[in-house]
């Protein structure tokens, strides 16, 4: 077992964020899979700690610009919940 300092643990946490492009790539995969099953929407979450403040707006704007309906459903202590529909 290795030991870790609090500073190292904080650095790991800070590095754990995801880019908007990474979220979009994952959500595109969900849209592809769900549309093939006859679904018309996905509900996804941007988890606090992985997403930065305001990143949900970037994701919503991206999908709206592509012609999807995208909206913020809720915000809670865990993160931001979005619905993307087509």
GUMILO-284379 format. One record per atom (N, C-alpha, C): residue in one letter; atom name; x, y, z. Coordinates in steps of 0.2 Angstrom, whole numbers, plus 2048, in hexadecimal, padded with zeros to 3 digits. Each point is the difference from the previous one (the first is absolute). Layout:
REM GUMILO-284379
  code  site  east  north   up
     a    CA     X      Y    Z
...
//
This chain:
REM GUMILO-284379
  code  site  east  north   up
     x     N   804    7FA  800
     x    CA   7FC    806  800
     x     C   804    806  800
     x     N   7FE    805  7FC
     x    CA   804    806  800
     x     C   7FD    806  804
     x     N   804    804  803
     x    CA   7FD    805  804
     x     C   7FF    807  7FB
     x     N   7FB    803  802
     x    CA   7FE    806  7FC
     x     C   800    806  804
     x     N   802    806  7FE
     x    CA   7FF    806  804
     x     C   7FA    803  7FF
     x     N   7FD    805  804
     x    CA   7FA    804  7FF
     x     C   801    804  7F9
     x     N   806    803  7FF
     x    CA   801    804  7FA
     x     C   800    7FB  7FA
     x     N   802    7FA  800
     x    CA   800    7FC  7FA
     x     C   7F8    7FE  7FF
     x     N   7FD    7FF  805
     x    CA   7F9    7FE  800
     x     C   7FC    806  7FD
     x     N   801    806  802
     x    CA   7FD    806  7FD
     x     C   802    801  7F9
     x     N   806    7FE  7FE
     x    CA   802    801  7F9
     x     C   7FC    7FB  7FC
     x     N   800    7FA  802
     x    CA   7FC    7FB  7FC
     x     C   7F9    802  7FF
     x     N   7FD    803  806
     x    CA   7F9    802  7FF
     x     C   7FF    806  7FB
     x     N   805    804  800
     x    CA   7FF    806  7FC
     x     C   801    7FE  7F8
     x     N   804    7FA  7FF
     x    CA   801    7FE  7FA
     x     C   7FB    7FB  7FD
     x     N   7FB    7FF  804
     x    CA   7FB    7FB  7FE
     x     C   7FA    803  7FC
     x     N   801    807  7FF
     x    CA   7FA    803  7FC
     x     C   800    7FD  7F8
     x     N   7FB    801  7FD
     x    CA   7FF    7FE  7F9
     x     C   7FF    806  7FC
     x     N   802    7FF  7FA
     x    CA   7FF    806  7FB
     x     C   7F9    7FF  7FD
     x     N   7FD    806  7FD
     x    CA   7FA    800  7FD
     x     C   800    7FB  7FA
     x     N   805    800  7FD
     x    CA   800    7FB  7FA
     x     C   800    7F9  802
     x     N   803    7FE  806
     x    CA   7FF    7F9  803
     x     C   7F9    7FF  802
     x     N   7FC    805  803
     x    CA   7F9    7FF  802
     x     C   7FC    7FF  7F9
     x     N   801    804  7FB
     x    CA   7FD    800  7FA
     x     C   801    7F9  7FC
     x     N   806    7FE  800
     x    CA   801    7F9  7FD
     x     C   7FC    7FB  804
     x     N   800    800  806
     x    CA   7FC    7FA  804
     x     C   7F9    801  7FF
     x     N   7FD    806  800
     x    CA   7F9    801  7FF
     x     C   7FE    7FF  7F8
     x     N   805    801  7FB
     x    CA   7FE    7FE  7FA
     x     C   7FF    7F8  7FF
     x     N   805    7FD  804
     x    CA   7FF    7F9  800
     x     C   7F9    7FD  803
     x     N   7FE    804  805
     x    CA   7FA    7FE  803
     x     C   7FA    802  7FB
     x     N   800    805  7FD
     x    CA   7FB    802  7FB
     x     C   800    7FB  7FA
     x     N   806    7FE  7FE
     x    CA   800    7FB  7FB
     x     C   7FC    7F9  802
     x     N   802    7FE  806
     x    CA   7FE    7FA  803
     x     C   7F8    800  801
     x     N   7FE    806  803
     x    CA   7F9    800  802
     x     C   7FC    801  7FA
     x     N   802    804  7FB
     x    CA   7FC    801  7FA
     x     C   7FF    7F9  7FC
     x     N   805    7FC  800
     x    CA   7FF    7F9  7FD
     x     C   7FB    7FC  804
     x     N   7FF    801  806
     x    CA   7FB    7FD  804
     x     C   7F9    803  7FF
     x     N   7FF    805  7FC
     x    CA   7FA    804  800
     x     C   7FF    805  805
     x     N   805    802  804
     x    CA   7FF    805  805
     x     C   800    807  7FC
     x     N   7FD    805  803
     x    CA   800    807  7FE
     x     C   804    805  804
     x     N   803    7FD  806
     x    CA   804    805  804
     x     C   805    7FC  804
     x     N   804    803  803
     x    CA   805    7FE  805
     x     C   800    805  806
     x     N   801    7FD  806
     x    CA   801    804  806
     x     C   807    7FF  802
     x     N   804    805  801
     x    CA   807    7FF  802
     x     C   802    804  806
     x     N   805    7FF  803
     x    CA   802    804  806
     x     C   808    802  7FF
     x     N   801    806  801
     x    CA   807    802  801
     x     C   801    801  807
     x     N   804    7FB  803
     x    CA   802    800  807
     x     C   804    805  802
     x     N   7FE    803  806
     x    CA   805    805  803
     x     C   806    7FC  802
     x     N   806    804  7FF
     x    CA   806    7FD  801
     x     C   803    7FE  7F9
     x     N   7FC    7FD  7FB
     x    CA   802    7FF  7FA
     x     C   7FF    806  7FB
     x     N   7FA    803  801
     x    CA   7FE    806  7FC
     x     C   802    806  804
     x     N   802    805  7FC
     x    CA   801    807  803
     x     C   7F9    804  800
     x     N   800    805  804
     x    CA   7FA    805  800
     x     C   7FF    803  7F9
     x     N   7FA    800  7FD
     x    CA   7FF    803  7FA
     x     C   801    7FB  7FA
     x     N   803    7FA  801
     x    CA   801    7FB  7FB
     x     C   7F9    7FD  7FD
     x     N   7FB    800  804
     x    CA   7FA    7FD  7FE
     x     C   7FD    805  7FA
     x     N   801    807  801
     x    CA   7FE    804  7FB
     x     C   803    7FF  7F9
     x     N   807    7FF  801
     x    CA   803    7FE  7F9
     x     C   7FD    7FA  7FD
     x     N   7FF    7FB  804
     x    CA   7FD    7FA  7FD
     x     C   7F9    801  7FD
     x     N   7FC    804  804
     x    CA   7F9    801  7FD
     x     C   801    804  7FA
     x     N   804    805  800
     x    CA   801    805  7FA
     x     C   802    7FC  7FA
     x     N   805    7FB  801
     x    CA   802    7FC  7FB
     x     C   7FB    7FC  7FC
     x     N   7FC    7FD  804
     x    CA   7FA    7FB  7FE
     x     C   7FB    804  7FC
     x     N   7FE    806  803
     x    CA   7FB    805  7FD
     x     C   803    802  7F9
     x     N   806    802  800
     x    CA   803    802  7F9
     x     C   800    7FA  7FB
     x     N   800    7FA  802
     x    CA   800    7FA  7FC
     x     C   7F8    7FE  7FE
     x     N   7FC    804  803
     x    CA   7F9    7FF  7FE
     x     C   7FC    7FB  805
     x     N   803    7FE  806
     x    CA   7FD    7FC  805
     x     C   7FC    805  805
     x     N   7FB    7FD  803
     x    CA   7FD    804  806
     x     C   804    7FE  806
     x     N   803    805  804
     x    CA   804    7FE  805
     x     C   7FE    805  806
     x     N   800    7FE  806
     x    CA   7FE    804  806
     x     C   803    7FD  806
     x     N   800    805  805
     x    CA   802    7FE  806
     x     C   7FA    7FE  804
     x     N   800    7FA  803
     x    CA   7FA    7FD  804
     x     C   801    802  807
     x     N   806    7FF  803
     x    CA   800    802  807
     x     C   808    801  802
     x     N   801    803  805
     x    CA   806    800  803
     x     C   800    7FE  808
     x     N   804    7FC  802
     x    CA   800    7FE  807
     x     C   808    7FF  802
     x     N   801    7FE  806
     x    CA   806    7FF  803
     x     C   805    7FB  7FC
     x     N   7FD    7FC  7FC
     x    CA   804    7FB  7FC
     x     C   802    803  7F9
     x     N   7FC    805  7FD
     x    CA   802    803  7FA
     x     C   7FA    803  7FC
     x     N   801    800  7FA
     x    CA   7FB    803  7FB
     x     C   7FD    7FA  7FC
     x     N   7F9    800  800
     x    CA   7FD    7FB  7FC
     x     C   7FD    803  7FA
     x     N   801    7FD  7FA
     x    CA   7FE    803  7F9
     x     C   7FC    7FB  7FD
     x     N   7FB    803  7FC
     x    CA   7FC    7FC  7FB
     x     C   802    802  7F9
     x     N   802    7FB  7FC
     x    CA   801    802  7F9
     x     C   7FB    7FB  7FC
     x     N   7FC    804  7FC
     x    CA   7FB    7FC  7FC
     x     C   800    802  7F8
     x     N   7FD    7FB  7FC
     x    CA   800    801  7F9
     x     C   7FA    7FE  7FD
//
